[in-house]
Amino acid sequence: MTSQTAETAEISAPAEGADGTKPALSFLGLGALGTAFARAWLAAGYPLTVWNRTAARAEPLAAEGARVARTAAEAVAAADLVVVCLLDDASVGDVLADADLAGKDLVNLTTGTPAQGRARAEWAAARGARFLDGGVMAVPPMVGDPDSGGYVFYSGSRDLFEAHARTLAVPAGTKYVGTDAGHAALHDVALLSAMNGMFAGVAHAFALVRKEDIAPREFAGLLAGWLNAMAPFVHRVAEQLELGDYTEGVVSNLAMQVAGNATLLRTAEEQGVSSELLAPYMELMERRLADGHGDEDGTGVIDLLAR
């Protein structure tokens, strides 16, 4: 295992034990994402027991060699490593209510919040299980493809993670982000939130050119190139946050950016495009400037968001 930081690690070990055997595991929840995970372990030769509330979804996996459990409790009993990928956090509690988790290693790939991850870790510990929460940074087609770039954030029991590192690395890459069980969900949601902000900018950009004689596919190449060029900005933000100096390395200060926003807003008006995707961020920039931070760049907005 190669450490990235004190609390972040990646695993890229072979998907088998030292003696060549592959441990059995149980998988509960066969939606599109869950099925992709289950299929990846089957393809790699892992003995797999599956369960799903709608039993018909297990039939294709049964044809590929999976054992189908009649109940969730039966699936849990079939292996020491139990992985769940259900609708929501409440479903995890409901599905596992009658299962004996004592001595089990429970890995939760169900999407949830940091608080839910921490609460579920305490819930699992009270039932005698080690617990690992997961934040999946992949869509189903990426699972099982080592070249897709997909991975899963894991947090919680370090011992559990290290004991099953090779197995967990089969469907997707792994990034261990610490013993705080809420950190996998926190990393997951933070990255998805940044993605949504980017998508908002993309939507606004396409809206501006939509009615013009500008080919969307040609414009997409320019847009992607510009976003890629701007992406390294996140490293400067991180450096400024760690230094506590938001003027470090500033190229275009906040005063200049706020002044330039007037052109962005006027162009939107001329093109008949709503500014509702831009306005909230611009308002925060103006507040930071009004507080006397015109020599910074946009990093100070983070302090306005952190209540």
C-alpha positions as CSV (number, residue, x, y, z in Angstrom):
1,M,0.0,0.0,0.0
2,T,1.4,3.4,-1.0
3,S,0.4,6.3,1.1
4,Q,-0.7,9.5,-0.6
5,T,-1.2,11.4,2.7
6,A,-1.6,10.5,6.3
7,E,-5.2,9.7,5.6
8,T,-5.4,8.9,1.9
9,A,-4.2,5.7,0.3
10,E,-4.6,3.8,-3.0
11,I,-4.6,0.0,-3.6
12,S,-3.6,-1.5,-6.9
13,A,-2.8,-5.0,-5.6
14,P,-3.6,-8.3,-7.5
15,A,-7.2,-9.5,-6.9
16,E,-6.3,-12.7,-5.0
17,G,-4.8,-13.8,-1.7
18,A,-1.2,-14.8,-1.1
19,D,-2.0,-18.4,-1.7
20,G,-4.0,-17.7,-4.9
21,T,-7.4,-18.3,-3.3
22,K,-10.2,-15.8,-3.6
23,P,-12.4,-15.2,-0.6
24,A,-16.2,-15.6,-0.8
25,L,-18.3,-12.5,-0.4
26,S,-22.0,-11.6,-0.3
27,F,-23.5,-8.7,-2.2
28,L,-26.9,-7.2,-1.5
29,G,-28.6,-4.8,-3.8
30,L,-28.8,-5.4,-7.6
31,G,-29.6,-2.1,-9.2
32,A,-27.6,-1.0,-12.2
33,L,-24.5,-0.1,-10.1
34,G,-24.8,-3.1,-7.7
35,T,-25.1,-5.5,-10.6
36,A,-22.0,-4.0,-12.2
37,F,-20.0,-4.6,-9.0
38,A,-21.3,-8.1,-8.5
39,R,-20.6,-9.0,-12.1
40,A,-17.0,-7.7,-11.8
41,W,-16.3,-10.0,-8.8
42,L,-17.9,-12.9,-10.6
43,A,-15.8,-12.3,-13.7
44,A,-12.7,-12.3,-11.6
45,G,-13.6,-15.7,-10.1
46,Y,-14.8,-14.8,-6.7
47,P,-17.4,-17.0,-5.0
48,L,-20.4,-14.7,-4.8
49,T,-23.7,-14.9,-3.0
50,V,-26.3,-12.2,-4.1
51,W,-29.6,-11.0,-2.8
52,N,-32.1,-8.5,-4.1
53,R,-35.5,-7.5,-2.9
54,T,-36.8,-8.1,-6.4
55,A,-35.6,-11.6,-7.0
56,A,-35.8,-11.5,-10.8
57,R,-32.8,-9.1,-10.9
58,A,-30.6,-11.9,-9.5
59,E,-31.4,-14.3,-12.3
60,P,-28.8,-13.1,-14.9
61,L,-26.1,-13.3,-12.2
62,A,-27.2,-16.8,-11.2
63,A,-26.6,-17.8,-14.8
64,E,-23.1,-16.4,-14.5
65,G,-22.3,-18.5,-11.4
66,A,-23.6,-16.5,-8.5
67,R,-25.5,-18.2,-5.6
68,V,-28.8,-16.5,-5.0
69,A,-29.9,-16.2,-1.3
70,R,-33.6,-16.3,-0.5
71,T,-33.3,-13.7,2.2
72,A,-30.9,-10.9,3.2
73,A,-30.1,-12.7,6.4
74,E,-29.1,-15.8,4.4
75,A,-26.9,-13.8,2.2
76,V,-25.1,-12.2,5.2
77,A,-24.6,-15.7,6.7
78,A,-22.9,-17.0,3.6
79,A,-19.7,-14.9,3.8
80,D,-17.6,-13.0,6.2
81,L,-17.3,-10.0,3.7
82,V,-20.7,-8.4,3.1
83,V,-21.2,-5.6,0.6
84,V,-24.4,-3.6,0.3
85,C,-25.5,-1.2,-2.4
86,L,-29.1,-0.2,-1.7
87,L,-31.5,2.7,-2.4
88,D,-30.6,4.8,0.6
89,D,-29.3,4.7,4.2
90,A,-32.8,3.7,5.6
91,S,-32.8,0.7,3.3
92,V,-29.6,-0.5,4.8
93,G,-31.1,-0.6,8.2
94,D,-34.3,-2.2,7.0
95,V,-32.6,-4.9,4.9
96,L,-30.1,-5.9,7.5
97,A,-32.5,-5.7,10.5
98,D,-32.8,-9.5,10.9
99,A,-29.3,-10.4,9.8
100,D,-26.6,-11.6,12.3
101,L,-23.7,-9.2,11.7
102,A,-21.5,-10.4,14.6
103,G,-18.0,-11.0,13.2
104,K,-18.9,-9.7,9.8
105,D,-17.0,-7.2,7.7
106,L,-19.7,-4.8,6.3
107,V,-18.9,-2.6,3.3
108,N,-21.6,0.0,2.5
109,L,-21.6,1.3,-1.1
110,T,-25.0,3.0,-0.6
111,T,-25.0,6.7,-1.4
112,G,-25.4,8.7,1.8
113,T,-24.2,11.7,3.8
114,P,-21.2,12.0,6.1
115,A,-23.5,11.9,9.2
116,Q,-25.3,8.8,7.9
117,G,-21.9,7.1,7.4
118,R,-20.8,7.8,11.0
119,A,-24.2,6.7,12.4
120,R,-24.1,3.5,10.3
121,A,-20.6,2.8,11.6
122,E,-21.8,3.0,15.2
123,W,-24.9,0.9,14.3
124,A,-22.6,-1.8,12.8
125,A,-20.2,-1.8,15.7
126,A,-23.1,-2.3,18.1
127,R,-24.0,-5.4,16.2
128,G,-20.5,-6.8,16.3
129,A,-19.4,-5.9,12.8
130,R,-16.4,-4.0,11.4
131,F,-17.6,-1.2,9.0
132,L,-16.4,0.5,5.9
133,D,-18.4,3.2,4.1
134,G,-17.9,3.8,0.4
135,G,-18.4,6.7,-2.0
136,V,-18.5,5.4,-5.6
137,M,-16.9,7.7,-8.1
138,A,-18.0,5.7,-11.1
139,V,-21.1,5.0,-13.2
140,P,-22.0,1.4,-14.0
141,P,-20.2,1.1,-17.4
142,M,-16.9,2.2,-15.6
143,V,-17.1,-0.6,-13.1
144,G,-14.9,-3.6,-13.9
145,D,-12.9,-1.7,-16.5
146,P,-9.4,-1.0,-15.1
147,D,-8.8,1.7,-17.7
148,S,-12.0,3.7,-17.0
149,G,-10.6,5.8,-14.1
150,G,-13.5,4.9,-11.8
151,Y,-12.7,4.4,-8.1
152,V,-14.3,4.2,-4.7
153,F,-13.6,6.3,-1.6
154,Y,-13.5,4.2,1.5
155,S,-13.5,5.3,5.1
156,G,-13.9,3.6,8.5
157,S,-12.1,0.5,9.8
158,R,-8.6,0.6,8.5
159,D,-8.1,-3.1,9.5
160,L,-11.1,-4.0,7.3
161,F,-9.8,-2.1,4.4
162,E,-6.4,-3.6,4.6
163,A,-7.8,-7.1,5.1
164,H,-9.9,-6.9,1.9
165,A,-7.9,-4.4,-0.2
166,R,-7.3,-6.8,-3.0
167,T,-10.9,-7.9,-3.2
168,L,-12.2,-4.3,-3.1
169,A,-9.8,-3.3,-5.9
170,V,-11.4,-5.7,-8.4
171,P,-14.5,-3.7,-9.5
172,A,-12.8,-0.2,-9.3
173,G,-9.8,1.6,-7.9
174,T,-9.7,2.3,-4.2
175,K,-8.9,5.4,-2.2
176,Y,-8.9,5.0,1.6
177,V,-9.6,8.5,3.2
178,G,-9.4,7.8,6.9
179,T,-10.9,6.2,9.9
180,D,-13.7,8.7,10.2
181,A,-16.5,6.7,8.6
182,G,-18.1,9.9,7.2
183,H,-15.1,10.9,5.1
184,A,-15.9,8.7,2.1
185,A,-19.3,10.3,1.7
186,L,-17.9,13.7,2.3
187,H,-15.2,13.3,-0.5
188,D,-17.9,11.9,-2.8
189,V,-20.4,14.7,-2.3
190,A,-17.6,17.4,-2.4
191,L,-16.5,16.2,-5.9
192,L,-20.0,15.8,-7.1
193,S,-20.8,19.3,-5.9
194,A,-17.9,20.7,-7.9
195,M,-19.1,18.7,-10.9
196,N,-22.5,20.2,-10.7
197,G,-21.0,23.7,-10.5
198,M,-19.0,22.9,-13.7
199,F,-22.2,21.6,-15.4
200,A,-24.0,24.8,-14.5
201,G,-21.2,26.8,-16.2
202,V,-21.4,24.5,-19.2
203,A,-25.1,25.0,-19.5
204,H,-24.8,28.7,-19.3
205,A,-22.0,28.7,-22.0
206,F,-24.1,26.7,-24.4
207,A,-27.1,28.8,-23.8
208,L,-25.2,31.9,-24.8
209,V,-24.2,30.5,-28.2
210,R,-27.4,28.4,-28.7
211,K,-29.1,30.9,-31.1
212,E,-26.1,31.9,-33.1
213,D,-24.5,30.3,-36.1
214,I,-22.0,28.4,-33.9
215,A,-21.8,24.6,-34.2
216,P,-22.3,23.1,-30.8
217,R,-19.7,20.3,-31.5
218,E,-17.0,22.8,-32.5
219,F,-17.8,25.0,-29.5
220,A,-17.6,22.0,-27.2
221,G,-13.9,21.5,-28.2
222,L,-13.1,25.1,-27.2
223,L,-15.1,24.7,-24.0
224,A,-13.5,21.5,-22.9
225,G,-10.0,22.9,-23.7
226,W,-10.7,26.0,-21.6
227,L,-12.0,24.0,-18.6
228,N,-9.0,21.8,-18.7
229,A,-6.7,24.8,-18.8
230,M,-8.5,26.3,-15.7
231,A,-8.6,23.1,-13.7
232,P,-5.1,23.5,-12.1
233,F,-6.6,26.6,-10.3
234,V,-7.8,24.1,-7.6
235,H,-4.2,23.6,-6.5
236,R,-3.7,27.3,-5.9
237,V,-6.9,27.4,-3.9
238,A,-5.6,24.5,-1.7
239,E,-2.3,26.3,-1.2
240,Q,-3.9,29.5,-0.2
241,L,-6.2,27.7,2.2
242,E,-3.3,26.0,3.9
243,L,-1.2,29.2,4.0
244,G,-4.1,31.3,5.2
245,D,-3.1,33.9,2.6
246,Y,-5.6,34.4,-0.2
247,T,-3.4,36.8,-2.1
248,E,-0.7,34.2,-2.8
249,G,-0.1,33.7,-6.5
250,V,-3.1,35.9,-7.5
251,V,-3.2,36.7,-11.2
252,S,-6.6,38.3,-11.6
253,N,-7.7,39.8,-8.3
254,L,-11.3,39.9,-7.0
255,A,-11.7,43.6,-7.8
256,M,-10.9,42.9,-11.5
257,Q,-13.2,39.9,-11.6
258,V,-16.1,41.7,-10.1
259,A,-15.7,44.5,-12.6
260,G,-15.6,42.0,-15.4
261,N,-18.8,40.3,-14.2
262,A,-20.7,43.3,-15.6
263,T,-19.8,42.2,-19.1
264,L,-20.8,38.6,-18.5
265,L,-24.2,39.7,-17.2
266,R,-24.8,42.2,-20.0
267,T,-23.9,39.6,-22.6
268,A,-26.4,37.2,-21.1
269,E,-29.0,39.9,-21.3
270,E,-28.2,40.6,-24.9
271,Q,-28.4,36.9,-25.8
272,G,-31.7,36.4,-24.0
273,V,-30.1,34.1,-21.4
274,S,-31.0,34.0,-17.7
275,S,-28.2,34.8,-15.4
276,E,-29.6,32.6,-12.5
277,L,-26.8,30.1,-12.7
278,L,-24.1,32.8,-12.4
279,A,-25.8,35.3,-10.1
280,P,-25.3,33.5,-6.7
281,Y,-21.6,33.2,-7.1
282,M,-21.2,36.7,-8.4
283,E,-23.2,38.0,-5.4
284,L,-20.7,36.2,-3.1
285,M,-17.8,37.8,-4.9
286,E,-19.3,41.2,-4.5
287,R,-19.8,40.6,-0.7
288,R,-16.2,39.6,-0.3
289,L,-15.1,42.6,-2.3
290,A,-17.3,44.9,-0.1
291,D,-15.6,43.4,3.0
292,G,-12.2,44.9,1.7
293,H,-10.6,41.9,0.0
294,G,-10.2,43.2,-3.5
295,D,-6.5,42.0,-3.7
296,E,-7.5,38.4,-3.3
297,D,-8.9,36.1,-5.9
298,G,-12.0,33.9,-5.4
299,T,-10.7,31.8,-2.5
300,G,-12.2,34.0,0.1
301,V,-15.7,33.1,-1.1
302,I,-15.2,29.8,0.7
303,D,-15.2,31.6,4.1
304,L,-18.6,33.1,3.2
305,L,-20.0,29.7,2.4
306,A,-18.6,28.0,5.6
307,R,-21.2,29.0,8.1
